Amino acid sequence: MILNYIWIALILIAVFAGIVQMIFFGQAEIMNDILQSTFSSAKTGFEISIGLTGVLALWMGIMKIGEQAGVVNKMSRLVSPFFSRLFPEVPKGHPAFGSMFMNLSATMLGIDNAATPTGLKAMKELQDISPDKTKASNPMIMFMVLVTSGLTLVPVSIMVYRAQMGAANPADVFLPILLATFFAAVAGIIAVAVAQKIRLWDPVILGTLLGMGALVGAILVTASLVPQEQFSRWSTVVASMLLLGVIVWFVIEAMVARINVYDAFIDGAKEGFHTAVGIIPYLIAILVAVGMFRASGAMDWLVRGMGWCFASLGLNTDFVPALPTALMRPLSGGGARGLMVDAMAQYGADSFVGRLVSIVQGSTDTTFYILAVYFGSVNIKDTRYAVVCSLIADVFGILAAILLAYLFFH
């Protein structure tokens, strides 16, 4: 329901902004720009979906091998003590626990290609036990907020972009990004826990969160002791080896269990293909609305207005040039990435703004894209409070990014 209102608002605001600019500022071409953005955004949405087809077919095929070999059940039992408390409505040992664990692990390691298929697999498994097939269940909402908070231990892609833009030390934003995305994830968990009356002071939940905090600290210590280029290279190698290790593990387990590995892969790949086709309408819908909002200039108006408000309050406004990236991040990953690169090109990769946009880019994930794809894959119409809790995580992540940028680089 909330996605419906947001979608309508983005389109109406875009058209209104276009009319105002055409009448009062003589920009007659603006309406054509808005119209063209609908075609280009629809094309982009279709191309993204087609691009996902191969990846989804591959990884859902591998997941099917692991499922039939019993590996996913083993992983479910491994994380069940913690997940059964965050997801109390999911039966203990349910395969969804294994799929969710693999999704979140891939996200933390920065392996996006493996994260999406396992996440969609988890959504299908959660849908199977949901009493209302058109409404987001409590476990779905908790899972979505964990995904959209985008907890990433090693932001390799952002460090690569900074290197390409000429940063003297591309990994100097590693620590602020890690802290910002961790705060976003914790804020998201707390928001959903309050809504669902989950006891966060449970010893298992509290111990796991403290353990994650300790892991974050260990990574930070390692990053401070190892040369940055070497650390980035190691993190990429470790992530790749872990991913390949999972594939080999699944295949070996299937062979031991005397499973027809090839047939299992084909069955999963077929599911992946149908899933990729099914999300096309949802993806096109959200990208068209975002494209119109950007093309109308409404985003620029919003940023200038916020800058004026902050200046009127006597606050330091050095962070304002990074706001377009912050506002675009929940709407479009590609759009935010383009704005990040543009800001680094304009202000310099090692400037305050250049570093801030990098931290913002890594502080959270593309909320509306993820919600459209994941909920669309299981035909959920009513997302309930998933959008609100996801945006709470986004706000905390972005605010943390701004404050950490001032702390580290201002």
C-alpha positions as CSV (number, residue, x, y, z in Angstrom):
1,M,0.0,0.0,0.0
2,I,2.8,2.5,0.9
3,L,4.6,1.6,-2.3
4,N,1.5,2.5,-4.2
5,Y,1.3,6.0,-2.5
6,I,5.0,6.6,-3.1
7,W,4.8,5.6,-6.7
8,I,1.8,7.9,-7.3
9,A,3.5,10.8,-5.4
10,L,6.8,10.5,-7.5
11,I,4.8,10.7,-10.8
12,L,2.5,13.5,-9.8
13,I,5.4,15.6,-8.3
14,A,7.4,15.0,-11.5
15,V,4.6,16.2,-13.7
16,F,3.8,19.2,-11.5
17,A,7.5,20.2,-11.4
18,G,7.7,19.9,-15.2
19,I,4.6,22.1,-15.6
20,V,6.0,24.8,-13.2
21,Q,9.3,24.9,-15.0
22,M,7.7,25.1,-18.4
23,I,5.3,27.9,-17.5
24,F,7.4,30.0,-15.2
25,F,11.0,29.3,-16.4
26,G,10.3,28.8,-20.1
27,Q,11.8,25.3,-20.2
28,A,9.5,23.9,-22.9
29,E,11.7,20.9,-23.4
30,I,11.3,19.6,-19.8
31,M,8.0,17.8,-20.5
32,N,9.7,16.0,-23.4
33,D,12.6,15.0,-21.1
34,I,10.1,13.6,-18.6
35,L,8.4,11.6,-21.3
36,Q,11.6,10.3,-22.7
37,S,12.7,9.2,-19.2
38,T,9.7,6.9,-19.0
39,F,10.8,5.1,-22.2
40,S,14.5,4.9,-21.1
41,S,13.6,3.8,-17.6
42,A,11.3,1.1,-18.9
43,K,14.0,-0.1,-21.2
44,T,16.5,-0.1,-18.3
45,G,14.1,-2.1,-16.1
46,F,13.7,-4.7,-18.9
47,E,17.4,-4.9,-19.5
48,I,18.2,-5.3,-15.8
49,S,15.6,-8.1,-15.6
50,I,17.1,-9.9,-18.6
51,G,20.5,-9.5,-17.2
52,L,19.3,-11.1,-13.9
53,T,17.9,-14.1,-15.8
54,G,21.3,-15.8,-16.3
55,V,22.4,-15.0,-12.8
56,L,19.1,-16.2,-11.2
57,A,19.1,-19.4,-13.3
58,L,22.7,-20.1,-12.2
59,W,22.4,-19.5,-8.5
60,M,18.9,-20.9,-8.0
61,G,20.1,-24.0,-9.8
62,I,23.0,-24.2,-7.3
63,M,20.6,-23.6,-4.4
64,K,18.4,-26.4,-5.7
65,I,21.4,-28.8,-5.6
66,G,22.1,-27.7,-2.0
67,E,18.5,-28.1,-1.1
68,Q,18.2,-31.6,-2.4
69,A,21.5,-32.6,-0.9
70,G,20.4,-31.4,2.5
71,V,23.0,-28.7,2.8
72,V,20.4,-25.9,3.2
73,N,18.8,-27.8,6.0
74,K,22.2,-28.1,7.8
75,M,22.7,-24.3,7.4
76,S,19.2,-23.7,8.7
77,R,19.9,-25.7,11.9
78,L,23.2,-23.8,12.3
79,V,21.6,-20.3,12.3
80,S,18.3,-21.5,13.8
81,P,19.0,-20.3,17.5
82,F,19.4,-16.7,16.3
83,F,17.0,-16.6,13.4
84,S,14.2,-18.4,15.3
85,R,14.2,-15.4,17.7
86,L,14.3,-12.8,15.0
87,F,11.7,-14.8,12.9
88,P,9.6,-16.5,15.6
89,E,6.8,-17.3,13.1
90,V,9.1,-19.5,11.0
91,P,9.3,-23.1,12.1
92,K,12.7,-24.1,13.6
93,G,15.0,-25.7,11.0
94,H,13.0,-24.4,8.1
95,P,14.9,-24.2,4.8
96,A,14.2,-20.4,4.6
97,F,16.7,-19.9,7.4
98,G,19.5,-21.4,5.2
99,S,18.5,-19.2,2.2
100,M,18.3,-16.1,4.3
101,F,21.7,-16.8,5.8
102,M,23.3,-17.3,2.4
103,N,21.7,-14.1,1.2
104,L,22.9,-12.0,4.1
105,S,26.4,-13.6,3.9
106,A,26.7,-12.8,0.2
107,T,25.6,-9.2,0.9
108,M,28.2,-8.8,3.7
109,L,30.9,-10.1,1.4
110,G,29.8,-7.8,-1.4
111,I,28.8,-10.7,-3.7
112,D,25.7,-9.1,-5.2
113,N,25.3,-11.7,-7.9
114,A,24.9,-14.4,-5.4
115,A,22.8,-12.4,-2.9
116,T,19.7,-11.7,-5.1
117,P,19.0,-15.3,-6.2
118,T,19.3,-16.6,-2.6
119,G,17.2,-13.8,-1.3
120,L,14.4,-14.5,-3.8
121,K,14.6,-18.2,-2.9
122,A,14.1,-17.2,0.8
123,M,11.1,-15.1,-0.2
124,K,9.5,-18.0,-1.9
125,E,10.1,-20.2,1.1
126,L,8.6,-17.6,3.4
127,Q,5.7,-17.2,1.1
128,D,5.0,-20.9,1.4
129,I,4.3,-20.6,5.1
130,S,2.6,-17.3,5.0
131,P,-1.2,-17.4,5.9
132,D,-2.0,-14.5,3.5
133,K,-0.4,-14.8,0.1
134,T,-1.1,-11.2,-0.8
135,K,0.2,-9.5,2.4
136,A,3.8,-9.3,3.6
137,S,4.2,-11.6,6.6
138,N,6.2,-10.6,9.7
139,P,9.2,-12.8,8.7
140,M,9.2,-11.2,5.2
141,I,9.4,-7.7,6.7
142,M,12.2,-8.5,9.0
143,F,14.1,-10.2,6.2
144,M,13.5,-7.2,3.8
145,V,14.8,-4.7,6.4
146,L,17.9,-6.8,6.9
147,V,18.5,-6.9,3.1
148,T,17.8,-3.2,2.5
149,S,20.0,-2.1,5.3
150,G,22.8,-3.6,3.2
151,L,25.3,-4.6,5.9
152,T,28.6,-4.9,4.0
153,L,31.8,-5.9,5.6
154,V,34.0,-5.2,2.6
155,P,32.8,-2.4,0.2
156,V,35.1,-3.5,-2.7
157,S,33.1,-1.9,-5.5
158,I,33.2,1.6,-3.9
159,M,37.0,1.3,-3.3
160,V,37.4,0.4,-7.0
161,Y,35.4,3.5,-8.1
162,R,37.5,5.7,-5.8
163,A,40.7,4.2,-7.3
164,Q,39.4,4.9,-10.8
165,M,38.6,8.5,-9.8
166,G,42.2,9.1,-8.7
167,A,41.9,8.8,-4.9
168,A,45.3,8.7,-3.2
169,N,44.0,6.1,-0.7
170,P,40.9,4.4,-2.2
171,A,40.2,2.5,1.1
172,D,40.3,5.5,3.4
173,V,36.5,5.3,3.6
174,F,36.4,1.7,4.6
175,L,36.0,2.3,8.3
176,P,33.2,5.0,8.1
177,I,31.3,2.8,5.6
178,L,31.5,-0.2,7.8
179,L,30.3,1.7,10.8
180,A,27.5,3.5,8.9
181,T,26.1,0.3,7.4
182,F,26.3,-1.5,10.8
183,F,24.3,1.4,12.4
184,A,21.8,1.1,9.6
185,A,21.3,-2.6,10.1
186,V,21.0,-2.3,13.9
187,A,18.4,0.5,13.5
188,G,16.4,-1.6,11.0
189,I,16.4,-4.6,13.4
190,I,15.3,-2.4,16.3
191,A,12.5,-0.8,14.2
192,V,11.0,-4.1,13.2
193,A,11.5,-5.7,16.6
194,V,9.5,-2.8,18.2
195,A,6.7,-3.3,15.6
196,Q,6.6,-7.1,16.0
197,K,7.2,-7.0,19.8
198,I,10.4,-9.1,19.5
199,R,12.6,-9.1,22.7
200,L,15.9,-7.7,21.7
201,W,17.3,-8.3,25.2
202,D,17.1,-12.1,24.6
203,P,20.5,-13.5,25.4
204,V,20.9,-15.1,22.0
205,I,19.9,-12.0,20.0
206,L,22.0,-9.7,22.3
207,G,25.0,-12.1,22.1
208,T,24.8,-12.4,18.3
209,L,24.7,-8.6,17.9
210,L,27.6,-8.2,20.2
211,G,29.5,-10.9,18.3
212,M,28.8,-9.1,15.0
213,G,30.2,-5.9,16.7
214,A,33.3,-7.8,17.7
215,L,33.7,-9.1,14.1
216,V,33.4,-5.6,12.8
217,G,36.1,-4.5,15.3
218,A,38.4,-7.4,14.2
219,I,38.0,-6.3,10.6
220,L,38.8,-2.8,11.5
221,V,41.9,-3.8,13.4
222,T,43.1,-5.9,10.4
223,A,42.4,-3.1,8.0
224,S,44.5,-0.8,10.1
225,L,47.5,-3.2,10.2
226,V,47.5,-4.3,6.6
227,P,48.4,-2.0,3.6
228,Q,45.1,-0.8,2.1
229,E,45.8,-2.2,-1.4
230,Q,46.7,-5.6,0.0
231,F,43.6,-5.6,2.2
232,S,41.4,-4.9,-0.7
233,R,43.0,-7.6,-2.8
234,W,42.7,-10.1,0.1
235,S,39.1,-9.3,0.7
236,T,38.3,-9.9,-3.0
237,V,40.1,-13.2,-3.0
238,V,38.5,-14.4,0.2
239,A,35.0,-13.5,-1.1
240,S,35.6,-15.4,-4.4
241,M,37.1,-18.4,-2.6
242,L,34.2,-18.6,-0.2
243,L,31.7,-18.5,-3.1
244,L,33.5,-21.2,-5.1
245,G,33.8,-23.2,-1.9
246,V,30.0,-23.1,-1.5
247,I,29.5,-24.4,-5.0
248,V,32.0,-27.3,-4.5
249,W,30.5,-28.1,-1.1
250,F,27.0,-28.3,-2.6
251,V,28.1,-30.6,-5.5
252,I,30.1,-32.9,-3.2
253,E,27.3,-33.2,-0.7
254,A,24.9,-34.0,-3.6
255,M,27.2,-36.7,-4.9
256,V,27.5,-38.3,-1.5
257,A,23.7,-38.3,-1.2
258,R,23.5,-39.8,-4.7
259,I,21.5,-36.9,-6.1
260,N,21.3,-36.3,-9.8
261,V,23.3,-33.0,-9.7
262,Y,22.5,-32.0,-13.3
263,D,18.8,-32.6,-13.1
264,A,18.7,-30.7,-9.7
265,F,20.5,-27.8,-11.3
266,I,18.1,-27.7,-14.3
267,D,15.1,-27.7,-12.0
268,G,16.5,-24.7,-10.0
269,A,17.5,-22.9,-13.2
270,K,14.0,-23.1,-14.5
271,E,12.7,-21.6,-11.3
272,G,15.2,-18.8,-11.7
273,F,14.1,-18.1,-15.2
274,H,10.5,-17.8,-14.3
275,T,11.3,-15.6,-11.3
276,A,13.3,-13.2,-13.5
277,V,10.4,-12.9,-16.0
278,G,7.9,-12.3,-13.1
279,I,9.7,-9.3,-11.6
280,I,9.8,-7.3,-14.9
281,P,6.6,-5.4,-14.3
282,Y,7.4,-4.5,-10.7
283,L,10.9,-3.3,-11.7
284,I,9.8,-1.2,-14.6
285,A,7.1,0.4,-12.4
286,I,9.5,1.7,-9.8
287,L,12.2,2.7,-12.3
288,V,9.8,4.7,-14.4
289,A,8.6,6.7,-11.4
290,V,12.2,7.4,-10.2
291,G,13.3,8.3,-13.7
292,M,10.4,10.9,-14.1
293,F,11.3,12.3,-10.6
294,R,14.9,12.9,-11.6
295,A,14.2,14.2,-15.1
296,S,11.7,16.8,-13.9
297,G,14.3,18.5,-11.7
298,A,12.3,17.8,-8.6
299,M,15.4,16.2,-7.0
300,D,17.4,19.4,-7.6
301,W,14.7,21.5,-6.0
302,L,14.5,19.3,-3.0
303,V,18.3,19.5,-2.5
304,R,18.4,23.3,-2.9
305,G,15.5,23.7,-0.4
306,M,17.2,21.5,2.1
307,G,20.5,23.4,1.7
308,W,18.6,26.7,2.3
309,C,17.0,25.3,5.5
310,F,20.3,24.0,6.9
311,A,22.0,27.4,6.2
312,S,19.1,29.2,7.8
313,L,19.6,27.2,11.0
314,G,23.3,28.2,11.0
315,L,24.5,24.7,10.3
316,N,27.6,23.8,8.3
317,T,26.4,23.0,4.8
318,D,29.5,21.4,3.4
319,F,27.6,18.1,3.2
320,V,24.8,19.5,1.0
321,P,26.5,18.6,-2.4
322,A,26.3,15.0,-1.3
323,L,22.6,15.1,-0.7
324,P,21.6,14.1,-4.3
325,T,23.5,10.8,-3.8
326,A,21.9,10.3,-0.4
327,L,18.4,10.9,-1.7
328,M,18.9,8.8,-4.8
329,R,20.4,5.8,-2.9
330,P,17.1,4.3,-1.7
331,L,15.5,4.8,-5.1
332,S,18.1,3.7,-7.7
333,G,21.5,2.0,-7.3
334,G,22.6,3.0,-10.7
335,G,21.4,6.6,-10.3
336,A,23.2,6.9,-6.9
337,R,26.3,5.4,-8.4
338,G,26.3,7.9,-11.2
339,L,25.8,10.8,-8.8
340,M,28.6,9.6,-6.6
341,V,31.0,9.4,-9.6
342,D,29.9,12.8,-10.8
343,A,30.5,14.4,-7.3
344,M,34.0,12.9,-7.2
345,A,34.7,14.2,-10.6
346,Q,33.5,17.7,-9.7
347,Y,35.0,18.0,-6.2
348,G,37.8,15.5,-6.3
349,A,37.9,11.9,-4.9
350,D,39.8,13.0,-1.9
351,S,37.7,16.1,-1.1
352,F,35.2,16.1,1.8
353,V,32.3,15.7,-0.6
354,G,34.1,13.0,-2.6
355,R,34.6,10.9,0.5
356,L,31.2,11.6,1.9
357,V,29.3,10.4,-1.3
358,S,31.4,7.2,-1.1
359,I,30.4,6.7,2.5
360,V,26.7,7.4,1.7
361,Q,26.8,5.0,-1.2
362,G,28.0,2.2,1.1
363,S,25.8,3.1,4.1
364,T,22.6,1.4,2.9
365,D,21.1,-0.3,-0.1
366,T,18.6,0.5,-2.9
367,T,15.4,0.1,-0.8
368,F,12.7,0.6,-3.3
369,Y,14.4,-1.5,-6.0
370,I,14.9,-4.4,-3.5
371,L,11.3,-4.1,-2.2
372,A,9.9,-4.1,-5.8
373,V,12.0,-7.1,-6.9
374,Y,11.6,-9.2,-3.8
375,F,8.0,-8.6,-3.1
376,G,7.2,-8.7,-6.8
377,S,8.8,-12.2,-7.1
378,V,6.1,-13.6,-4.8
379,N,3.2,-11.3,-5.9
380,I,2.9,-9.4,-2.6
381,K,0.5,-6.5,-2.9
382,D,0.4,-5.2,0.7
383,T,3.9,-4.5,2.0
384,R,2.5,-3.3,5.4
385,Y,5.2,-1.4,7.3
386,A,8.2,-2.8,5.4
387,V,8.8,0.5,3.6
388,V,8.7,2.5,6.8
389,C,11.1,0.3,8.7
390,S,13.4,0.1,5.7
391,L,13.5,3.9,5.4
392,I,14.2,4.2,9.1
393,A,17.3,2.0,8.5
394,D,18.2,4.2,5.5
395,V,17.9,7.5,7.5
396,F,20.1,6.2,10.3
397,G,22.6,4.9,7.8
398,I,22.8,8.2,5.9
399,L,22.9,10.3,9.1
400,A,25.7,8.1,10.4
401,A,27.5,8.5,7.1
402,I,27.3,12.3,7.3
403,L,28.4,12.4,11.0
404,L,31.2,9.9,10.4
405,A,32.5,11.9,7.4
406,Y,32.7,15.1,9.6
407,L,34.4,13.0,12.3
408,F,37.0,11.4,10.0
409,F,37.6,13.9,7.2
410,H,36.4,17.4,8.1
